[in-house]
Each structure stands twice: as structure tokens, then as C-alpha cells.
Amino acid sequence: MRRAAPAAAVAAFLAACATAPAPVPVDSADAAPYVARWEERRAEAYGPRRLKALYRGEAAPKVGAIVRGYLSVWWDGSTLFWRASAPLAGDLRAGRMSLLPGGGNVSPFPGRLAPADAIGALLGVLDLPAAGRPVERAGGVVTIRLDGGGRAAQFGTDGRVVALLFPGRTRVALEPAQPLPLRIDASGPGGSALLALESWAEWPAGEAIPGGGA
């Protein structure tokens, strides 16, 4: 498998968000590059590609002890299967999440992220269009409001997606990379979870998930 580059800290970005001035609307011309980058990243993530990856993880639920372990995921373009060496979410060690109705909804994250939201957190981009959506700027952070339910994407000064916002006060900070983020730092009412990408590879068609599907 291909080795991931070392993860860089996201503390500086989080501090900038905490002290950022009030957001102001961005006109369509200035927003266009961010919309284009989002749609490019979205097309890459949700295109016909099969990936498998290994993360080093740590979960800290609001109630209970901190849990550390490894998370393996397999993504086929519509469904994401996962297995954990330790129960990162409740007492679960495996599950699947799908973009399709009725395709499973067991997330490895503490809290109540919807399946499509949890998939988006792992891929670093949501399968939601940015065209025509409100765009705001606060200091060096640009935010695209992806829907009316609280989902949004935040871009850093380099123009890459560095955070995703979800309903229920859940936020996922990212260290962006291709094809998967190097670091995923989720926090919300249910607790927090930190995932660092160890390795990834293409998942060949016909290669079974070890131990069978989740």
C-alpha cells in the first residue's frame, strides 16, 4: 500500500477560526474559484474509483474512556465498509455506510452523523453541489453553505478544503490530500475522534474484504 505523508497540525487553522471576524458575503466572481475547486474534488471522490485505506484512530466519547486503535475502510464509489481493531463508536467494531437508501448507517464516528455525512468526512468532501450556494468570508476562511441544514465547507488560505460543518454542531477539521485526507479531526456533542491516514491503495474489483463484508 502507498504510505501517507506525515500529518501536519491543524491547530493554527482552528485558532484562526476561533478569532475570525464576522463573515461577509462573497460575490459570485470571487466565489467561483472555490466553487470550482469543490466540484473538482467532489467529482474525484465520488467518481467510479475503488479505494482501501488504513487509519490510526483515537475516539473520546463524552461518556466513557478514550479508545485507541486502527480503522480499515473500503470504498467502492457508493458504499463504504469499515472495520476497527477497537470499538471507536460505542461497542461497534465493523459496519457499512451507503449513499443509497437502506444501504446501512453504522458510522465509526461518535455521535449521530448521517451515513452520507460520515462518508463525506472520511473522503474530505460531501456529495452536495456548491453552485448557487451562499459563500462567505471571515478573515482568511471562506465558507460555502451547502444546504439549509447546517452543512458547509470551509477553505483555508491555500484554497483547499480544511473543514466540514454538519448539523448538530459537529465539525470535522481536515488536513487535505489526494485521494484521502491525511488527518480527520471530528468533534461534536457525542465526543471527538481523530484519524490519521497510515496507508492507502486501489481496491481491485473482485478483491474481497478480509473476513467478509460488514
N, C-alpha and C positions, 0 to 999 in steps of 0.2 A: 504494500500500500504506500501511497505517497505521504511523506511526512509533512506535517503542517509547520509553518514558520512559528517562532515563539510569539505568544500573545503579548501585546502591549497593554499597558494600563489604560483604563477609561476614566480614571478619577478626574483628570483635568477637564474632560468634557462634562462630566456630571457637575463639577463645581461651577463651570460656566453657565450651565442651565439654571443652577440654583440662584445665581446672581444676575441673570439676564434681565434686561429692561422689558417693559410691556411689549407684546407683539404688535406689529403693524402690518397691514395688508401689503402684499407684493403684487405689482401689476402683471398682466399676462406675459408681457415681453420678458421681464426679468424672471418670471416663474418658469418659462419654457424650458430652460436647460435642466432644471430639477425634475420637471415632469418627464422629459425625455430620458434622463438617467434612470428614473424609477421604472419606466415602461421597458427599458432595455434590460434592466436587472430582473424584472418580473418575467419577461419572455424567456430569459435564460433559465431561471429557476423552475418554471412550470412548463417548460418545453418537454419533448419526448426524450428524457435522459434518465438513466438509472444510476444511482449512487449508493454507496455504503460508506459509513464513517464510524469512527470510534472517538468518544469524548471522555475526558476525565471530569467527574462531576462532584458537586457538593450541594446538598439541599439542607436548608434550615427552615423547617416549618414553624409557624407561630407557636404551636404546642408540640413539644417533643424534642428529641436530641438531634444534633447535626449529624447528617448521614453522608458518607463519602463512598464513592465507587466509580464504576465505569458504565457508560451508556453506549450501546451499539445501535445504529439505526440503518434502515434500508429504505430507500425511496424509489418508487417506480413511476413517478410523474402524477399519480393521483392518490396513492396510499402510502403512508409511512409506518413501517413496523419498527418496534424498538424492544430492546432487552437491556436490563440493568443488572449489574452484579450485586447491587444493594437496593433496597426499596426507596427510591428517591421521591416517590409520590405516594404517601400513605403506606400501605403494605404491598404495593404492586411491584412486580419485577419485569413485567412484559405487557405489551399492548399494541394497539394499532389505531391510527387516526386516518381518516379519509376525507377528501374533498367531496366525495359522493354521498348522497343521503343514505343513512343506515349502514355506513361502512366502518363503524367503530368510533369510539370517542374517548378512549382511555389515554390521558396525557401523562408524560413523565414529569411535568412541572407541578409543584404545589399550587393549589388554587383551582380556579374554575375556568381556565381558558377553553374556549370552544375549539373543536378539532382543527378547523381551518386556521384559527389564530395560533395554535400551538405549532402547527406545521410551518406557518409563516415565521414564527420566532426561530425555529431551527434552520430555515432556509435563508433568513435575513431579509425577507420581503414578503408582503401579503399579496394574494391574488385579487387585488382590487385596483381598478383603474384610477389614475391620477388626473386624467384630462378633465378640465372643467371644475375641479375641486378647489376650495379656498386654499390659498398659500399665504403664510405669514412669516415675518422675520422678527427675531428678537436677538439683538446683538449679532453674534456670528452663527446663530442657529436658524435654519429655515425649516418650517413645518408645513407639510401638506396634510390637510384634514381629509381623510379618505372616505369617511361616511359621517352620518349624523349620530352615530352611536358611540363615539369616542375613539375610534381607530384613526391613527395618524402615523406619519413617517417623519423623522427628523434627520436633517442633513447637517454635517459638520462643515468646517471652513474649506475642506478639500472637495466638497461636493458629493461625498459618499454618505450612504445611509448609516447613521450611528445609533439610532434608537427607534423603537416601535412603541406606540402607545395603544392600550386596549381598554375596553370597558371595565369598570370596576376598579379603577385606579391601579392597574397593572402596567408596568413599564419594563421594557427589555432593552438594555444597552448592548450595543454590538461593537465588535472590532471587525470591520468589514474585510472580506477577502473573497476570492473566487475559488471554487464554486460555493463554498460554505463559509460563514463567519468563523474567525479564529477563536472568538470568545463570545459567549452569550451570558448576560448577567440579568436575570429576571427578578423583579421584586413586586410584591402586591400584598393584599390583605391576608392571603393564605401563607405567606412566608417568602423565602427567596431561594433561588437556585443559580448556581454558577457552573457553566460548562466550558471547558477548554478543549479545542479540537486537537486530537493526537495524530490522527491519520485519516485519509480518505482514499477511495478508489472507485472506478467504474464498477457497477454491479451487472455482470453479464447476464443476459436473458438465459433462463434455464438453470442458473445457479441458485440452489435452494438456500433458504435461511437456515443456519445451523440449528438443529433441534426442531425444525418445522416452523410454519407460520405462527404468528402470535394469535 
